[in-house]
Amino acid sequence: MVKTADELALMQVSGRLLASVFEMLDGVNLAGMSTMAVNDLVERFITIDLAARPASKGQYGFKYVLNCSRNHVVCHGVPDPEEVVGEGDIINLDITLEKGGFIADSSKTYLVGDVAPHARRLVKVAEEAMWKGIRAVRPGGHIGDIGFAIERHAKKHGYAVVRDYGGHGIGREMHEEPHVANFGKPGTGLRLREGMVFTIEPMVNAGTRRVVTEEDGWTVVTADRKLSAQFEHTVAVVPGGVQVLTLRRDEAGRAANRPPAP
């Protein structure tokens, strides 16, 4: 659960490479692309441009390099050549990458074209909720501090946090201990120690927090078919606070090696 300095250095490399995948996608017009085309674009970039491995491909029998969760899909959406991203959609792209034996995991919800104000607000609050959780990370803190910060922010804006899924430890394996719930009580749960690495990934629903898994066994949707948004970063517990290993350049200054906000 606790990484050595050498292991953390390798995870920093994986994290920087994964951040560059999202920076590439930031310059892509997703409107009109099939989710399979997005998958194939990301696979080429990871394998050819970055000489790395898409860690999701083949994991648990999953055939693709990313999850693409559009509009009311909460998580684990499966790439499909028949599913076309449309103007006004919101779509979460969840991507993993392995380099040097260590895995990084991150996701971002993209606004495609002219997105309705209510959808933009949901996406904004989901991203803010992730940062609230990240800023609760510090040596000596607790897992419950993270979930509390996330859910409090979502609820303040009238949204619900999905409780069925959460963050997770990560390193040589994609899913390690601990589980990082997106709800909790301050001062409860596992005590955080320097060298721990895990993901923080709130899924925020416009309606109820209830979710349903579709017949393909992967795709998770909101029970009421209202919108859902998700953001995710891989973080490390470091002296004085937290380091975001998958931090993108446009996020510089938000929470890199920064002690938690008061």
C-alpha positions as MATLAB code, in Angstrom:
seq = 'MVKTADELALMQVSGRLLASVFEMLDGVNLAGMSTMAVNDLVERFITIDLAARPASKGQYGFKYVLNCSRNHVVCHGVPDPEEVVGEGDIINLDITLEKGGFIADSSKTYLVGDVAPHARRLVKVAEEAMWKGIRAVRPGGHIGDIGFAIERHAKKHGYAVVRDYGGHGIGREMHEEPHVANFGKPGTGLRLREGMVFTIEPMVNAGTRRVVTEEDGWTVVTADRKLSAQFEHTVAVVPGGVQVLTLRRDEAGRAANRPPAP';
ca = [
       0.000    0.000    0.000;
       2.928    2.355    0.722;
       5.296    2.989   -2.181;
       9.052    3.423   -1.849;
      10.729    6.555   -3.205;
      11.874    4.611   -6.291;
       8.392    3.229   -6.898;
       6.852    6.673   -6.513;
       9.325    8.052   -9.058;
       8.169    5.441  -11.567;
       4.534    6.275  -10.839;
       5.298    9.940  -11.492;
       6.481    8.960  -14.976;
       3.300    6.982  -15.680;
       1.214    9.859  -14.358;
       2.900   12.450  -16.559;
       2.438   10.273  -19.631;
      -1.248    9.748  -18.861;
      -1.709   13.494  -18.360;
      -0.340   13.982  -21.877;
      -3.049   11.697  -23.264;
      -5.721   14.067  -21.951;
      -3.776   17.065  -23.203;
      -3.881   15.469  -26.651;
      -7.627   14.872  -26.352;
      -8.174   18.475  -25.287;
      -7.297   19.478  -28.844;
      -9.651   16.983  -30.496;
     -13.174   17.863  -31.639;
     -15.098   14.874  -30.310;
     -18.382   15.837  -32.024;
     -19.157   13.385  -34.802;
     -16.610   10.796  -33.646;
     -17.722    7.334  -32.624;
     -16.636    6.246  -29.172;
     -14.695    3.445  -30.860;
     -12.805    6.006  -32.939;
     -11.876    7.827  -29.729;
     -10.711    4.522  -28.249;
      -8.547    3.784  -31.286;
      -7.064    7.295  -31.261;
      -6.059    6.913  -27.612;
      -4.643    3.431  -28.179;
      -2.392    4.662  -30.991;
      -1.210    7.609  -28.915;
      -0.376    5.479  -25.861;
       1.297    2.634  -27.715;
       3.053    4.506  -30.542;
       3.642    8.088  -29.366;
       4.269    7.256  -25.710;
       5.641    3.690  -26.051;
       3.494    2.674  -23.089;
       0.762    0.116  -22.404;
      -2.969    0.854  -22.111;
      -3.523   -0.923  -18.813;
      -7.290   -1.353  -19.174;
      -7.029   -3.471  -22.311;
      -7.409   -7.093  -21.287;
      -8.050   -6.233  -17.634;
     -10.975   -8.283  -16.277;
     -11.691   -9.343  -19.870;
     -12.274   -5.768  -21.059;
     -11.269   -5.432  -24.729;
     -10.658   -1.690  -24.992;
      -8.245    0.971  -23.753;
     -10.784    3.332  -22.194;
     -14.255    3.713  -20.764;
     -16.473    6.285  -22.494;
     -19.478    7.296  -20.411;
     -21.830    9.678  -22.177;
     -24.623   11.769  -20.613;
     -26.556    9.448  -18.258;
     -23.834    6.772  -18.260;
     -22.093    6.915  -14.881;
     -19.039    4.767  -15.595;
     -17.638    1.778  -17.510;
     -19.163    2.766  -20.855;
     -17.924    0.484  -23.635;
     -16.540    1.889  -26.922;
     -18.908    1.252  -29.823;
     -18.516    2.112  -33.526;
     -22.254    2.880  -33.636;
     -22.244    5.329  -30.716;
     -21.479    8.806  -32.041;
     -20.634   11.722  -29.782;
     -23.027   14.571  -30.476;
     -23.080   18.342  -30.016;
     -24.278   19.148  -26.522;
     -23.136   15.852  -25.011;
     -21.052   15.448  -21.920;
     -18.743   12.437  -22.005;
     -16.359   11.025  -19.447;
     -13.196    9.401  -20.791;
     -11.545    7.128  -18.215;
      -8.045    6.016  -19.227;
      -5.253    3.980  -17.647;
      -1.607    3.708  -18.664;
       1.266    1.488  -17.548;
       4.939    2.367  -17.918;
       7.875    0.837  -16.090;
       5.625   -1.627  -14.305;
       3.381    0.968  -12.656;
      -0.120    2.144  -13.575;
      -1.737    5.588  -13.552;
      -5.498    6.159  -13.787;
      -7.380    9.364  -14.605;
     -10.620   10.572  -16.147;
     -12.175   13.798  -17.361;
     -15.701   14.731  -18.422;
     -15.630   16.662  -21.686;
     -18.173   19.265  -22.774;
     -18.890   18.716  -26.458;
     -19.905   21.836  -28.352;
     -22.767   23.948  -27.031;
     -23.686   22.214  -23.776;
     -26.803   23.220  -21.829;
     -26.182   25.342  -18.710;
     -27.544   22.680  -16.338;
     -25.107   20.119  -17.746;
     -22.188   22.548  -17.560;
     -23.013   23.222  -13.929;
     -23.054   19.512  -13.088;
     -19.660   18.990  -14.729;
     -18.199   21.993  -12.929;
     -19.410   20.794   -9.532;
     -18.124   17.249  -10.165;
     -14.666   18.603  -10.953;
     -14.749   20.847   -7.884;
     -15.799   17.877   -5.755;
     -12.744   15.943   -6.925;
     -10.472   18.828   -5.917;
     -12.194   19.088   -2.540;
     -11.364   15.430   -1.992;
      -7.778   15.861   -3.166;
      -7.200   18.793   -0.836;
      -8.347   16.678    2.109;
      -5.360   14.355    1.629;
      -2.475   14.716    4.084;
      -0.272   12.455    6.210;
      -2.141   11.619    9.393;
      -5.518   12.339    7.832;
      -8.150    9.698    7.172;
      -9.908    8.162    4.194;
     -13.195    9.445    5.600;
     -11.958   13.036    5.267;
     -11.828   12.607    1.487;
     -15.319   11.219    1.038;
     -16.797   13.768    3.417;
     -15.312   16.678    1.465;
     -16.560   15.261   -1.842;
     -20.129   14.537   -0.784;
     -20.525   17.775    1.159;
     -19.651   19.810   -1.943;
     -21.969   17.836   -4.232;
     -24.874   17.998   -1.801;
     -24.391   21.737   -1.299;
     -25.203   22.163   -4.983;
     -28.175   19.794   -4.968;
     -26.468   16.740   -6.465;
     -26.003   13.148   -5.344;
     -22.755   11.191   -5.138;
     -22.724    7.605   -6.390;
     -21.870    5.252   -3.514;
     -21.508    2.014   -5.458;
     -18.091    2.937   -6.883;
     -15.108    4.879   -5.640;
     -11.388    5.380   -5.758;
      -8.786    2.722   -5.098;
      -5.170    2.102   -4.356;
      -3.005    1.735   -7.453;
       0.544    0.727   -8.330;
       1.712   -2.457  -10.017;
      -1.956   -3.453  -10.110;
      -4.800   -1.257  -11.291;
      -6.895   -1.901   -8.207;
      -5.140   -2.172   -4.853;
      -6.041   -1.279   -1.299;
      -7.413    0.999    0.029;
     -10.936    1.630   -1.238;
     -11.578    5.389   -1.314;
     -15.301    6.040   -0.913;
     -16.847    9.275   -2.170;
     -18.715    9.717    1.116;
     -17.647    9.436    4.719;
     -17.138   11.044    8.103;
     -14.136   13.178    9.030;
     -11.544   11.430   11.168;
     -12.767    7.932   10.293;
     -11.359    5.140    8.186;
      -7.791    4.250    7.330;
      -5.127    6.706    8.494;
      -3.158    8.156    5.575;
       0.617    7.632    5.471;
       3.322    9.140    3.298;
       3.875    7.011    0.199;
       0.274    5.838   -0.189;
      -0.968    6.173   -3.772;
      -4.626    5.977   -4.747;
      -7.242    7.458   -7.028;
      -9.931    9.982   -6.137;
     -12.867    9.728   -8.537;
     -16.244   11.161   -7.591;
     -19.249   10.357   -9.782;
     -21.880   13.041   -9.332;
     -25.495   12.595  -10.466;
     -28.010   15.298  -11.296;
     -30.779   13.180   -9.765;
     -30.774   10.194   -7.435;
     -27.533    8.414   -6.540;
     -29.025    5.076   -7.612;
     -27.384    3.314  -10.548;
     -28.127    0.290  -12.736;
     -25.774   -1.967  -14.693;
     -26.937   -2.667  -18.235;
     -27.134   -6.087  -19.876;
     -23.598   -5.912  -21.296;
     -22.339   -6.322  -17.731;
     -20.192   -3.197  -17.952;
     -22.178   -0.027  -18.630;
     -23.470    1.644  -15.454;
     -26.241    4.230  -15.878;
     -28.253    6.469  -13.595;
     -31.471    4.771  -12.494;
     -33.498    7.879  -13.366;
     -31.607    8.499  -16.665;
     -30.500   11.938  -15.505;
     -26.989   13.193  -16.252;
     -23.856   12.066  -14.438;
     -20.309   13.505  -14.459;
     -17.020   12.133  -13.184;
     -13.433   13.301  -12.697;
     -10.457   11.289  -11.488;
      -6.810   11.759  -10.582;
      -4.118    9.476   -9.184;
      -2.598   11.064   -6.077;
       0.220   10.352   -3.643;
       0.392   11.232    0.042;
       3.557   13.311    0.460;
       5.136   15.328    3.279;
       2.860   18.266    3.977;
      -0.038   17.151    1.783;
      -0.691   15.617   -1.607;
       0.872   15.303   -5.035;
      -1.362   14.784   -8.079;
       0.557   12.346  -10.272;
      -1.749   12.761  -13.286;
      -1.882   16.564  -13.132;
      -2.289   18.230  -16.532;
      -0.476   21.421  -17.471;
      -3.713   23.424  -17.528;
      -4.234   22.441  -13.882;
      -0.812   23.615  -12.712;
      -1.021   25.342   -9.355;
      -4.279   23.726   -8.308;
      -2.914   20.952   -6.118;
       0.621   19.793   -6.904;
       2.673   19.092   -3.778;
       0.353   21.425   -1.913;
      -0.736   21.086    1.721;
      -4.511   20.768    2.083;
      -6.598   23.917    2.086;
      -7.952   25.001    5.486;
];
